[in-house]
Amino acid sequence: MLALPFTYPPLGRYFNLDVEWDRKMFDWFKKPDYSNVVKFPEQPKAVPENPYIVPPVPVPEAKIFYRIGSTDKNRVSFQMGQMEITMNKVGVQNLIEQLAVFRDQLEDEDDEQ
């Protein structure tokens, strides 16, 4: 008796039960209606008669070597690979001075190749 409203849809509708399965059951065999969908135009293919049509070339993904930016807590963020450091104003100045010391230790490079 409890399953009767689910198996007999008019009785289920009388008791305000969700018996949408009877409508969906008959829609299984219908093809979907795409009459309101705008189709994209086909891209022309390069053929010997028209060599000016060039297929799209995939753009390689850009490699990011390092990233410098400011944070919301008045800090400077420096990210290289998986490593990230955040510095305040004094830390940035110390890093600049250290890089200058190491830059001065490098030998001049000759461009003879």
N, CA, C and O atoms as a GROMACS GRO file, in nm:
protein
  452
    1MET      N    1   0.082  -0.119   0.000
    1MET     CA    2   0.000   0.000   0.000
    1MET      C    3   0.087   0.127   0.000
    1MET      O    4   0.052   0.228  -0.060
    2LEU      N    5   0.203   0.118   0.070
    2LEU     CA    6   0.288   0.236   0.076
    2LEU      C    7   0.352   0.268  -0.059
    2LEU      O    8   0.378   0.384  -0.089
    3ALA      N    9   0.378   0.168  -0.140
    3ALA     CA   10   0.443   0.188  -0.270
    3ALA      C   11   0.343   0.224  -0.378
    3ALA      O   12   0.385   0.264  -0.487
    4LEU      N   13   0.215   0.210  -0.354
    4LEU     CA   14   0.114   0.235  -0.458
    4LEU      C   15   0.119   0.377  -0.514
    4LEU      O   16   0.108   0.392  -0.636
    5PRO      N   17   0.134   0.486  -0.433
    5PRO     CA   18   0.142   0.621  -0.493
    5PRO      C   19   0.265   0.640  -0.582
    5PRO      O   20   0.263   0.722  -0.674
    6PHE      N   21   0.372   0.564  -0.556
    6PHE     CA   22   0.491   0.575  -0.638
    6PHE      C   23   0.480   0.494  -0.767
    6PHE      O   24   0.541   0.529  -0.868
    7THR      N   25   0.403   0.388  -0.764
    7THR     CA   26   0.389   0.304  -0.884
    7THR      C   27   0.273   0.349  -0.972
    7THR      O   28   0.272   0.319  -1.091
    8TYR      N   29   0.178   0.417  -0.918
    8TYR     CA   30   0.063   0.467  -0.993
    8TYR      C   31   0.067   0.620  -0.987
    8TYR      O   32   0.020   0.679  -0.890
    9PRO      N   33   0.124   0.686  -1.091
    9PRO     CA   34   0.150   0.831  -1.085
    9PRO      C   35   0.029   0.918  -1.055
    9PRO      O   36   0.044   1.015  -0.981
   10PRO      N   37  -0.093   0.891  -1.109
   10PRO     CA   38  -0.204   0.981  -1.073
   10PRO      C   39  -0.234   0.982  -0.923
   10PRO      O   40  -0.269   1.086  -0.867
   11LEU      N   41  -0.220   0.867  -0.859
   11LEU     CA   42  -0.243   0.861  -0.715
   11LEU      C   43  -0.132   0.937  -0.641
   11LEU      O   44  -0.158   1.003  -0.540
   12GLY      N   45  -0.009   0.927  -0.691
   12GLY     CA   46   0.101   1.001  -0.630
   12GLY      C   47   0.083   1.151  -0.644
   12GLY      O   48   0.115   1.226  -0.552
   13ARG      N   49   0.032   1.196  -0.759
   13ARG     CA   50   0.007   1.338  -0.777
   13ARG      C   51  -0.105   1.386  -0.683
   13ARG      O   52  -0.103   1.500  -0.637
   14TYR      N   53  -0.199   1.301  -0.657
   14TYR     CA   54  -0.307   1.335  -0.565
   14TYR      C   55  -0.251   1.364  -0.425
   14TYR      O   56  -0.298   1.453  -0.356
   15PHE      N   57  -0.150   1.286  -0.385
   15PHE     CA   58  -0.088   1.304  -0.253
   15PHE      C   59   0.031   1.401  -0.257
   15PHE      O   60   0.104   1.411  -0.159
   16ASN      N   61   0.050   1.472  -0.370
   16ASN     CA   62   0.157   1.569  -0.388
   16ASN      C   63   0.296   1.507  -0.369
   16ASN      O   64   0.383   1.567  -0.307
   17LEU      N   65   0.315   1.387  -0.422
   17LEU     CA   66   0.446   1.322  -0.418
   17LEU      C   67   0.519   1.350  -0.549
   17LEU      O   68   0.456   1.377  -0.652
   18ASP      N   69   0.651   1.343  -0.545
   18ASP     CA   70   0.732   1.364  -0.665
   18ASP      C   71   0.734   1.236  -0.746
   18ASP      O   72   0.804   1.140  -0.713
   19VAL      N   73   0.657   1.235  -0.851
   19VAL     CA   74   0.650   1.116  -0.937
   19VAL      C   75   0.690   1.155  -1.079
   19VAL      O   76   0.623   1.118  -1.176
   20GLU      N   77   0.799   1.230  -1.090
   20GLU     CA   78   0.846   1.272  -1.221
   20GLU      C   79   0.908   1.158  -1.300
   20GLU      O   80   0.936   1.173  -1.419
   21TRP      N   81   0.929   1.044  -1.238
   21TRP     CA   82   0.993   0.932  -1.306
   21TRP      C   83   0.909   0.885  -1.424
   21TRP      O   84   0.964   0.834  -1.521
   22ASP      N   85   0.776   0.901  -1.416
   22ASP     CA   86   0.694   0.852  -1.526
   22ASP      C   87   0.714   0.937  -1.651
   22ASP      O   88   0.710   0.885  -1.762
   23ARG      N   89   0.736   1.067  -1.634
   23ARG     CA   90   0.765   1.151  -1.750
   23ARG      C   91   0.907   1.128  -1.800
   23ARG      O   92   0.931   1.120  -1.921
   24LYS      N   93   1.001   1.116  -1.708
   24LYS     CA   94   1.141   1.096  -1.747
   24LYS      C   95   1.162   0.959  -1.810
   24LYS      O   96   1.250   0.942  -1.894
   25MET      N   97   1.081   0.862  -1.769
   25MET     CA   98   1.097   0.727  -1.823
   25MET      C   99   1.071   0.726  -1.973
   25MET      O  100   1.140   0.656  -2.047
   26PHE      N  101   0.973   0.802  -2.018
   26PHE     CA  102   0.941   0.803  -2.160
   26PHE      C  103   1.036   0.894  -2.239
   26PHE      O  104   1.041   0.886  -2.361
   27ASP      N  105   1.109   0.979  -2.170
   27ASP     CA  106   1.207   1.065  -2.236
   27ASP      C  107   1.340   0.996  -2.260
   27ASP      O  108   1.427   1.053  -2.326
   28TRP      N  109   1.360   0.875  -2.209
   28TRP     CA  110   1.486   0.804  -2.229
   28TRP      C  111   1.514   0.780  -2.376
   28TRP      O  112   1.628   0.785  -2.421
   29PHE      N  113   1.410   0.753  -2.451
   29PHE     CA  114   1.428   0.712  -2.590
   29PHE      C  115   1.419   0.829  -2.686
   29PHE      O  116   1.436   0.810  -2.807
   30LYS      N  117   1.392   0.948  -2.636
   30LYS     CA  118   1.385   1.066  -2.722
   30LYS      C  119   1.526   1.121  -2.745
   30LYS      O  120   1.612   1.115  -2.658
   31LYS      N  121   1.545   1.174  -2.864
   31LYS     CA  122   1.671   1.243  -2.890
   31LYS      C  123   1.662   1.383  -2.830
   31LYS      O  124   1.555   1.444  -2.830
   32PRO      N  125   1.773   1.434  -2.779
   32PRO     CA  126   1.767   1.569  -2.723
   32PRO      C  127   1.739   1.672  -2.831
   32PRO      O  128   1.782   1.658  -2.946
   33ASP      N  129   1.666   1.776  -2.794
   33ASP     CA  130   1.627   1.880  -2.887
   33ASP      C  131   1.729   1.994  -2.881
   33ASP      O  132   1.739   2.064  -2.781
   34TYR      N  133   1.805   2.011  -2.990
   34TYR     CA  134   1.905   2.118  -2.997
   34TYR      C  135   1.863   2.223  -3.099
   34TYR      O  136   1.950   2.284  -3.162
   35SER      N  137   1.735   2.245  -3.117
   35SER     CA  138   1.689   2.339  -3.218
   35SER      C  139   1.717   2.484  -3.179
   35SER      O  140   1.724   2.570  -3.266
   36ASN      N  141   1.734   2.513  -3.050
   36ASN     CA  142   1.758   2.651  -3.007
   36ASN      C  143   1.906   2.680  -2.986
   36ASN      O  144   1.940   2.784  -2.930
   37VAL      N  145   1.994   2.590  -3.028
   37VAL     CA  146   2.138   2.608  -3.010
   37VAL      C  147   2.199   2.658  -3.140
   37VAL      O  148   2.174   2.602  -3.247
   38VAL      N  149   2.278   2.763  -3.131
   38VAL     CA  150   2.346   2.817  -3.248
   38VAL      C  151   2.474   2.738  -3.269
   38VAL      O  152   2.554   2.724  -3.176
   39LYS      N  153   2.494   2.687  -3.388
   39LYS     CA  154   2.613   2.607  -3.417
   39LYS      C  155   2.726   2.699  -3.461
   39LYS      O  156   2.704   2.797  -3.532
   40PHE      N  157   2.847   2.665  -3.418
   40PHE     CA  158   2.964   2.740  -3.459
   40PHE      C  159   2.997   2.707  -3.604
   40PHE      O  160   2.980   2.592  -3.646
   41PRO      N  161   3.043   2.805  -3.680
   41PRO     CA  162   3.081   2.773  -3.817
   41PRO      C  163   3.207   2.687  -3.818
   41PRO      O  164   3.294   2.700  -3.732
   42GLU      N  165   3.215   2.600  -3.915
   42GLU     CA  166   3.332   2.514  -3.923
   42GLU      C  167   3.451   2.593  -3.973
   42GLU      O  168   3.438   2.682  -4.058
   43GLN      N  169   3.568   2.561  -3.918
   43GLN     CA  170   3.688   2.628  -3.963
   43GLN      C  171   3.732   2.566  -4.096
   43GLN      O  172   3.733   2.444  -4.110
   44PRO      N  173   3.767   2.650  -4.192
   44PRO     CA  174   3.814   2.594  -4.318
   44PRO      C  175   3.948   2.525  -4.299
   44PRO      O  176   4.032   2.570  -4.221
   45LYS      N  177   3.968   2.418  -4.370
   45LYS     CA  178   4.091   2.340  -4.360
   45LYS      C  179   4.185   2.381  -4.474
   45LYS      O  180   4.141   2.419  -4.582
   46ALA      N  181   4.314   2.372  -4.447
   46ALA     CA  182   4.413   2.405  -4.548
   46ALA      C  183   4.412   2.296  -4.655
   46ALA      O  184   4.430   2.178  -4.625
   47VAL      N  185   4.392   2.337  -4.776
   47VAL     CA  186   4.389   2.243  -4.890
   47VAL      C  187   4.486   2.295  -4.995
   47VAL      O  188   4.520   2.414  -4.995
   48PRO      N  189   4.531   2.209  -5.083
   48PRO     CA  190   4.626   2.256  -5.185
   48PRO      C  191   4.570   2.369  -5.271
   48PRO      O  192   4.646   2.453  -5.319
   49GLU      N  193   4.438   2.374  -5.292
   49GLU     CA  194   4.380   2.479  -5.374
   49GLU      C  195   4.386   2.615  -5.303
   49GLU      O  196   4.393   2.719  -5.368
   50ASN      N  197   4.384   2.613  -5.169
   50ASN     CA  198   4.386   2.737  -5.092
   50ASN      C  199   4.495   2.726  -4.985
   50ASN      O  200   4.464   2.694  -4.871
   51PRO      N  201   4.620   2.753  -5.019
   51PRO     CA  202   4.729   2.735  -4.921
   51PRO      C  203   4.738   2.848  -4.820
   51PRO      O  204   4.820   2.840  -4.729
   52TYR      N  205   4.655   2.953  -4.832
   52TYR     CA  206   4.665   3.066  -4.741
   52TYR      C  207   4.596   3.040  -4.608
   52TYR      O  208   4.617   3.115  -4.512
   53ILE      N  209   4.515   2.939  -4.600
   53ILE     CA  210   4.448   2.906  -4.474
   53ILE      C  211   4.545   2.824  -4.390
   53ILE      O  212   4.584   2.714  -4.429
   54VAL      N  213   4.583   2.879  -4.277
   54VAL     CA  214   4.681   2.814  -4.191
   54VAL      C  215   4.608   2.764  -4.066
   54VAL      O  216   4.534   2.840  -4.004
   55PRO      N  217   4.630   2.639  -4.030
   55PRO     CA  218   4.565   2.590  -3.907
   55PRO      C  219   4.622   2.662  -3.785
   55PRO      O  220   4.737   2.705  -3.788
   56PRO      N  221   4.543   2.676  -3.680
   56PRO     CA  222   4.592   2.747  -3.562
   56PRO      C  223   4.708   2.672  -3.497
   56PRO      O  224   4.707   2.550  -3.487
   57VAL      N  225   4.807   2.747  -3.454
   57VAL     CA  226   4.926   2.691  -3.391
   57VAL      C  227   4.910   2.702  -3.240
   57VAL      O  228   4.880   2.810  -3.190
   58PRO      N  229   4.929   2.593  -3.168
   58PRO     CA  230   4.916   2.603  -3.022
   58PRO      C  231   5.026   2.690  -2.964
   58PRO      O  232   5.142   2.680  -3.005
   59VAL      N  233   4.990   2.775  -2.869
   59VAL     CA  234   5.085   2.865  -2.806
   59VAL      C  235   5.146   2.793  -2.686
   59VAL      O  236   5.072   2.745  -2.600
   60PRO      N  237   5.277   2.785  -2.678
   60PRO     CA  238   5.337   2.716  -2.563
   60PRO      C  239   5.313   2.795  -2.435
   60PRO      O  240   5.308   2.918  -2.435
   61GLU      N  241   5.300   2.722  -2.327
   61GLU     CA  242   5.275   2.785  -2.198
   61GLU      C  243   5.401   2.857  -2.152
   61GLU      O  244   5.512   2.804  -2.165
   62ALA      N  245   5.385   2.977  -2.097
   62ALA     CA  246   5.499   3.056  -2.053
   62ALA      C  247   5.558   2.998  -1.926
   62ALA      O  248   5.486   2.955  -1.836
   63LYS      N  249   5.692   2.996  -1.920
   63LYS     CA  250   5.761   2.949  -1.800
   63LYS      C  251   5.791   3.070  -1.713
   63LYS      O  252   5.849   3.168  -1.759
   64ILE      N  253   5.752   3.062  -1.588
   64ILE     CA  254   5.776   3.171  -1.494
   64ILE      C  255   5.897   3.131  -1.410
   64ILE      O  256   5.893   3.032  -1.338
   65PHE      N  257   6.005   3.210  -1.420
   65PHE     CA  258   6.127   3.179  -1.347
   65PHE      C  259   6.125   3.240  -1.207
   65PHE      O  260   6.167   3.176  -1.111
   66TYR      N  261   6.077   3.361  -1.196
   66TYR     CA  262   6.065   3.423  -1.065
   66TYR      C  263   5.952   3.524  -1.067
   66TYR      O  264   5.906   3.566  -1.173
   67ARG      N  265   5.908   3.561  -0.947
   67ARG     CA  266   5.796   3.654  -0.934
   67ARG      C  267   5.823   3.744  -0.813
   67ARG      O  268   5.857   3.696  -0.705
   68ILE      N  269   5.808   3.876  -0.833
   68ILE     CA  270   5.826   3.973  -0.726
   68ILE      C  271   5.697   4.054  -0.714
   68ILE      O  272   5.640   4.097  -0.814
   69GLY      N  273   5.652   4.074  -0.591
   69GLY     CA  274   5.530   4.150  -0.572
   69GLY      C  275   5.518   4.196  -0.428
   69GLY      O  276   5.598   4.158  -0.342
   70SER      N  277   5.416   4.275  -0.402
   70SER     CA  278   5.393   4.323  -0.265
   70SER      C  279   5.274   4.249  -0.207
   70SER      O  280   5.182   4.208  -0.279
   71THR      N  281   5.275   4.234  -0.076
   71THR     CA  282   5.167   4.165  -0.007
   71THR      C  283   5.078   4.267   0.063
   71THR      O  284   5.107   4.387   0.062
   72ASP      N  285   4.970   4.218   0.122
   72ASP     CA  286   4.877   4.308   0.190
   72ASP      C  287   4.926   4.349   0.329
   72ASP      O  288   4.863   4.434   0.393
   73LYS      N  289   5.036   4.290   0.376
   73LYS     CA  290   5.087   4.323   0.509
   73LYS      C  291   5.212   4.410   0.502
   73LYS      O  292   5.298   4.402   0.589
   74ASN      N  293   5.222   4.495   0.396
   74ASN     CA  294   5.333   4.587   0.379
   74ASN      C  295   5.466   4.513   0.372
   74ASN      O  296   5.562   4.551   0.438
   75ARG      N  297   5.470   4.407   0.294
   75ARG     CA  298   5.591   4.327   0.274
   75ARG      C  299   5.613   4.309   0.124
   75ARG      O  300   5.522   4.327   0.044
   76VAL      N  301   5.735   4.273   0.089
   76VAL     CA  302   5.770   4.240  -0.049
   76VAL      C  303   5.787   4.089  -0.056
   76VAL      O  304   5.855   4.030   0.027
   77SER      N  305   5.725   4.028  -0.156
   77SER     CA  306   5.730   3.884  -0.172
   77SER      C  307   5.816   3.852  -0.293
   77SER      O  308   5.799   3.910  -0.400
   78PHE      N  309   5.909   3.758  -0.276
   78PHE     CA  310   5.995   3.712  -0.385
   78PHE      C  311   5.979   3.562  -0.395
   78PHE      O  312   6.008   3.489  -0.300
   79GLN      N  313   5.933   3.514  -0.510
   79GLN     CA  314   5.908   3.371  -0.529
   79GLN      C  315   5.992   3.321  -0.645
   79GLN      O  316   5.992   3.379  -0.753
   80MET      N  317   6.063   3.212  -0.620
   80MET     CA  318   6.142   3.147  -0.724
   80MET      C  319   6.121   2.997  -0.710
   80MET      O  320   6.159   2.937  -0.610
   81GLY      N  321   6.058   2.938  -0.810
   81GLY     CA  322   6.027   2.795  -0.803
   81GLY      C  323   5.923   2.771  -0.695
   81GLY      O  324   5.818   2.835  -0.693
   82GLN      N  325   5.954   2.679  -0.603
   82GLN     CA  326   5.864   2.649  -0.493
   82GLN      C  327   5.895   2.732  -0.368
   82GLN      O  328   5.821   2.727  -0.270
   83MET      N  329   6.006   2.810  -0.373
   83MET     CA  330   6.048   2.887  -0.257
   83MET      C  331   5.990   3.028  -0.264
   83MET      O  332   5.984   3.088  -0.371
   84GLU      N  333   5.948   3.080  -0.149
   84GLU     CA  334   5.898   3.216  -0.144
   84GLU      C  335   5.946   3.280  -0.014
   84GLU      O  336   5.937   3.221   0.093
   85ILE      N  337   5.998   3.403  -0.026
   85ILE     CA  338   6.037   3.477   0.093
   85ILE      C  339   5.962   3.610   0.093
   85ILE      O  340   5.935   3.667  -0.013
   86THR      N  341   5.928   3.656   0.212
   86THR     CA  342   5.865   3.788   0.227
   86THR      C  343   5.956   3.872   0.315
   86THR      O  344   6.010   3.823   0.414
   87MET      N  345   5.974   3.999   0.277
   87MET     CA  346   6.068   4.086   0.347
   87MET      C  347   6.003   4.222   0.372
   87MET      O  348   5.917   4.267   0.296
   88ASN      N  349   6.047   4.285   0.480
   88ASN     CA  350   6.007   4.422   0.504
   88ASN      C  351   6.109   4.513   0.437
   88ASN      O  352   6.194   4.465   0.362
   89LYS      N  353   6.104   4.644   0.462
   89LYS     CA  354   6.191   4.739   0.394
   89LYS      C  355   6.339   4.714   0.427
   89LYS      O  356   6.424   4.724   0.339
   90VAL      N  357   6.369   4.681   0.552
   90VAL     CA  358   6.507   4.655   0.592
   90VAL      C  359   6.558   4.526   0.526
   90VAL      O  360   6.673   4.520   0.483
   91GLY      N  361   6.472   4.426   0.517
   91GLY     CA  362   6.512   4.300   0.453
   91GLY      C  363   6.541   4.319   0.305
   91GLY      O  364   6.634   4.258   0.253
   92VAL      N  365   6.463   4.401   0.237
   92VAL     CA  366   6.486   4.428   0.095
   92VAL      C  367   6.620   4.499   0.077
   92VAL      O  368   6.696   4.466  -0.014
   93GLN      N  369   6.649   4.597   0.163
   93GLN     CA  370   6.776   4.669   0.153
   93GLN      C  371   6.894   4.576   0.179
   93GLN      O  372   6.995   4.586   0.111
   94ASN      N  373   6.884   4.486   0.277
   94ASN     CA  374   6.990   4.390   0.304
   94ASN      C  375   7.011   4.297   0.185
   94ASN      O  376   7.125   4.266   0.150
   95LEU      N  377   6.903   4.254   0.122
   95LEU     CA  378   6.916   4.166   0.005
   95LEU      C  379   6.985   4.239  -0.109
   95LEU      O  380   7.069   4.180  -0.179
   96ILE      N  381   6.952   4.365  -0.130
   96ILE     CA  382   7.016   4.443  -0.237
   96ILE      C  383   7.166   4.457  -0.210
   96ILE      O  384   7.247   4.442  -0.301
   97GLU      N  385   7.203   4.484  -0.086
   97GLU     CA  386   7.345   4.498  -0.052
   97GLU      C  387   7.419   4.366  -0.069
   97GLU      O  388   7.532   4.365  -0.118
   98GLN      N  389   7.358   4.254  -0.030
   98GLN     CA  390   7.422   4.124  -0.046
   98GLN      C  391   7.440   4.090  -0.194
   98GLN      O  392   7.544   4.037  -0.233
   99LEU      N  393   7.339   4.120  -0.275
   99LEU     CA  394   7.352   4.093  -0.419
   99LEU      C  395   7.462   4.179  -0.480
   99LEU      O  396   7.533   4.133  -0.570
  100ALA      N  397   7.476   4.303  -0.434
  100ALA     CA  398   7.583   4.389  -0.485
  100ALA      C  399   7.720   4.333  -0.450
  100ALA      O  400   7.811   4.339  -0.532
  101VAL      N  401   7.737   4.280  -0.329
  101VAL     CA  402   7.865   4.220  -0.289
  101VAL      C  403   7.897   4.100  -0.377
  101VAL      O  404   8.009   4.088  -0.426
  102PHE      N  405   7.800   4.014  -0.399
  102PHE     CA  406   7.825   3.895  -0.482
  102PHE      C  407   7.845   3.933  -0.629
  102PHE      O  408   7.921   3.867  -0.699
  103ARG      N  409   7.778   4.039  -0.675
  103ARG     CA  410   7.797   4.085  -0.812
  103ARG      C  411   7.941   4.133  -0.832
  103ARG      O  412   8.001   4.109  -0.937
  104ASP      N  413   7.996   4.201  -0.732
  104ASP     CA  414   8.132   4.253  -0.743
  104ASP      C  415   8.236   4.141  -0.739
  104ASP      O  416   8.348   4.161  -0.785
  105GLN      N  417   8.202   4.025  -0.687
  105GLN     CA  418   8.296   3.913  -0.682
  105GLN      C  419   8.305   3.837  -0.814
  105GLN      O  420   8.398   3.760  -0.834
  106LEU      N  421   8.209   3.858  -0.903
  106LEU     CA  422   8.210   3.787  -1.030
  106LEU      C  423   8.317   3.842  -1.121
  106LEU      O  424   8.346   3.962  -1.121
  107GLU      N  425   8.375   3.753  -1.199
  107GLU     CA  426   8.473   3.795  -1.298
  107GLU      C  427   8.401   3.840  -1.422
  107GLU      O  428   8.289   3.796  -1.449
  108ASP      N  429   8.465   3.928  -1.498
  108ASP     CA  430   8.407   3.972  -1.624
  108ASP      C  431   8.404   3.857  -1.722
  108ASP      O  432   8.500   3.779  -1.732
  109GLU      N  433   8.294   3.847  -1.795
  109GLU     CA  434   8.280   3.740  -1.894
  109GLU      C  435   8.321   3.790  -2.030
  109GLU      O  436   8.287   3.902  -2.070
  110ASP      N  437   8.394   3.707  -2.102
  110ASP     CA  438   8.429   3.740  -2.241
  110ASP      C  439   8.325   3.677  -2.330
  110ASP      O  440   8.284   3.563  -2.309
  111ASP      N  441   8.284   3.751  -2.430
  111ASP     CA  442   8.182   3.699  -2.524
  111ASP      C  443   8.247   3.633  -2.644
  111ASP      O  444   8.196   3.645  -2.756
  112GLU      N  445   8.355   3.563  -2.625
  112GLU     CA  446   8.424   3.493  -2.734
  112GLU      C  447   8.366   3.352  -2.744
  112GLU      O  448   8.388   3.268  -2.657
  113GLN      N  449   8.294   3.329  -2.851
  113GLN     CA  450   8.237   3.195  -2.870
  113GLN      C  451   8.252   3.153  -3.012
  113GLN      O  452   8.210   3.043  -3.048
   0.00000   0.00000   0.00000
